[in-house]
């Protein structure tokens, strides 16, 4: 689970850079589509991790550190969604 969460953190950092680029450039629609796709994929990954960890029968239970990281990621995704809506 920690590997998946680490990948999500990296994706969110990349997404943040993409959002900055979209705001600074005139390529609004092309850049915006890429940011939206990445954001959607990140949300799906969070949902997958949460679904896997909620089924304790397979032994994939989140540690406290992983749960906190996932909560941070979920909040960061929400912030980026709000920023994306404001930029449109």
Secondary structure by P-SEA (a helix, b strand, c coil): caaaaaaaaaaaaaaaaaaaaaaaccaaaaaaaaaaaaaaaaaaaaaaaaaaaacccccccccaaaaaaaaaaaaaaaaaaaaaaaac
